[in-house]
Amino acid sequence: MFRGSSSVNLDTKGRIVIPTKYREELNDNAEGQLVCTIDLHQPCLLLYPLQEWEIIEKKLATLSSLDPQERRVKRLLLGHASECQMDSAGRVLIAPTLRQHAKLDKAIMIVGQLNKFEIWDETAWQLQINQDIEDEKSIDSVLTDRLRDFAL
């Protein structure tokens, strides 16, 4: 499981270095094979170990090609999906179209989200975190049933 956030740099070839604390698990469980795609709701990328991505693909396969919304989700996620292989130095090449979608520059945040990572431009990440904190402080914030029952 992936948790926490790490600041890394995007090199001139479009590669990021996966933090050391995740490499062993990615090598042991996925042989360093990853899949990167866009996030449908945020200006970031989603990076999955291959076996986790295959679960997503099975779910996507159940969606209808005739329903416009379901077809759109399939098109966006699968159409942007890019296989990545982590090299011996822990580097992963991010496809140019994906870097462009997330507006990745030099400073990058890799954020663990249990079964995947989010990849953010560092400035966009800080803006999102600040917005999330403000939204949670808002008295108008409506909790879902699951969040009402959630306790730390």
C-alpha positions as CSV (number, residue, x, y, z in Angstrom):
1,M,0.0,0.0,0.0
2,F,1.2,3.4,-0.9
3,R,0.9,6.4,1.5
4,G,2.5,9.8,2.0
5,S,3.8,12.3,-0.5
6,S,7.3,12.8,-1.9
7,S,8.8,15.7,-3.9
8,V,10.8,14.6,-6.9
9,N,12.1,16.2,-10.1
10,L,11.1,15.5,-13.7
11,D,14.3,15.1,-15.7
12,T,14.9,16.5,-19.2
13,K,13.9,13.1,-20.7
14,G,10.5,13.2,-18.9
15,R,11.4,10.7,-16.2
16,I,10.6,10.7,-12.5
17,V,12.3,8.7,-9.8
18,I,10.1,6.5,-7.7
19,P,10.9,7.1,-4.0
20,T,13.1,4.3,-2.6
21,K,10.5,3.3,0.0
22,Y,8.2,2.0,-2.8
23,R,10.7,0.4,-5.2
24,E,11.0,-3.0,-3.5
25,E,7.2,-3.5,-3.3
26,L,6.8,-2.4,-7.0
27,N,9.6,-4.8,-8.1
28,D,8.4,-7.7,-5.9
29,N,4.7,-7.4,-6.8
30,A,4.7,-5.9,-10.2
31,E,8.2,-6.5,-11.6
32,G,8.4,-2.8,-12.0
33,Q,5.6,-2.7,-14.5
34,L,3.3,0.3,-14.1
35,V,0.5,2.0,-16.0
36,C,0.0,5.7,-16.0
37,T,-3.2,7.5,-17.1
38,I,-5.0,10.8,-16.6
39,D,-7.3,11.6,-13.6
40,L,-10.8,12.4,-14.9
41,H,-11.5,15.1,-12.2
42,Q,-8.1,16.6,-11.2
43,P,-5.1,18.0,-13.1
44,C,-2.9,15.0,-12.2
45,L,-1.9,11.6,-13.4
46,L,-2.7,8.2,-11.9
47,L,0.2,5.6,-11.7
48,Y,-0.8,2.0,-11.0
49,P,1.2,-1.1,-10.5
50,L,0.2,-3.4,-13.4
51,Q,-1.8,-5.8,-11.3
52,E,-3.9,-2.9,-9.8
53,W,-4.4,-1.5,-13.3
54,E,-5.7,-4.9,-14.5
55,I,-8.4,-4.7,-11.9
56,I,-9.4,-1.3,-13.3
57,E,-9.5,-2.7,-16.8
58,K,-11.8,-5.5,-15.8
59,K,-14.2,-2.9,-14.4
60,L,-13.9,-0.8,-17.5
61,A,-14.7,-3.8,-19.6
62,T,-18.1,-4.0,-17.9
63,L,-19.1,-0.5,-19.1
64,S,-21.3,-0.1,-22.1
65,S,-19.9,1.1,-25.4
66,L,-23.4,2.4,-26.2
67,D,-23.9,4.6,-23.2
68,P,-22.1,8.0,-24.0
69,Q,-20.9,8.7,-20.5
70,E,-19.6,5.1,-20.0
71,R,-17.9,5.2,-23.4
72,R,-16.3,8.5,-22.6
73,V,-14.8,7.2,-19.4
74,K,-13.4,4.2,-21.2
75,R,-12.1,6.3,-24.0
76,L,-10.3,8.8,-21.6
77,L,-8.8,6.2,-19.2
78,L,-7.8,3.6,-21.7
79,G,-6.9,6.0,-24.5
80,H,-4.4,7.7,-22.2
81,A,-3.1,4.6,-20.5
82,S,0.6,4.3,-21.0
83,E,2.7,1.3,-19.9
84,C,5.8,2.2,-18.0
85,Q,8.7,0.1,-16.8
86,M,10.6,1.2,-13.8
87,D,14.4,0.9,-14.6
88,S,17.1,-0.3,-12.2
89,A,17.6,3.3,-10.9
90,G,13.9,3.5,-10.0
91,R,13.1,5.9,-12.9
92,V,9.8,5.9,-14.9
93,L,9.3,7.6,-18.2
94,I,6.1,9.7,-18.3
95,A,4.6,10.0,-21.8
96,P,4.7,13.5,-23.3
97,T,0.8,13.6,-23.7
98,L,0.4,12.7,-20.0
99,R,3.0,15.3,-18.9
100,Q,1.1,17.9,-20.9
101,H,-2.3,16.9,-19.4
102,A,-1.0,17.4,-15.9
103,K,1.1,20.4,-16.8
104,L,4.2,18.7,-15.3
105,D,7.2,20.9,-15.2
106,K,10.3,20.3,-13.0
107,A,9.0,19.9,-9.4
108,I,6.7,17.0,-9.0
109,M,4.8,15.4,-6.1
110,I,4.2,11.7,-6.0
111,V,1.3,11.0,-3.6
112,G,0.4,7.5,-2.4
113,Q,-3.3,6.6,-2.6
114,L,-3.2,3.1,-1.2
115,N,-3.3,1.1,-4.5
116,K,-1.9,3.8,-6.8
117,F,0.0,7.1,-6.9
118,E,-1.2,10.5,-8.0
119,I,1.4,12.5,-9.9
120,W,1.1,16.3,-9.5
121,D,2.9,19.4,-10.6
122,E,4.1,20.7,-7.2
123,T,2.4,24.1,-7.5
124,A,-0.9,22.5,-8.5
125,W,-0.6,20.1,-5.6
126,Q,-0.1,22.9,-3.1
127,L,-3.1,24.8,-4.5
128,Q,-5.2,21.6,-4.4
129,I,-4.2,20.9,-0.8
130,N,-5.0,24.4,0.3
131,Q,-8.4,24.2,-1.5
132,D,-9.2,20.8,0.1
133,I,-8.4,22.2,3.6
134,E,-10.6,25.3,3.0
135,D,-13.4,23.1,1.7
136,E,-13.2,20.9,4.8
137,K,-13.4,23.9,7.1
138,S,-16.5,25.1,5.3
139,I,-19.7,24.9,7.3
140,D,-21.5,24.1,4.0
141,S,-19.5,20.9,3.6
142,V,-22.0,18.0,3.3
143,L,-20.7,14.7,4.5
144,T,-21.5,11.4,2.8
145,D,-22.9,8.6,4.9
146,R,-19.5,6.9,4.8
147,L,-17.7,10.0,6.0
148,R,-20.2,10.6,8.8
149,D,-19.3,7.1,10.1
150,F,-15.6,7.6,9.6
151,A,-13.5,8.1,12.7
152,L,-9.8,8.6,13.2
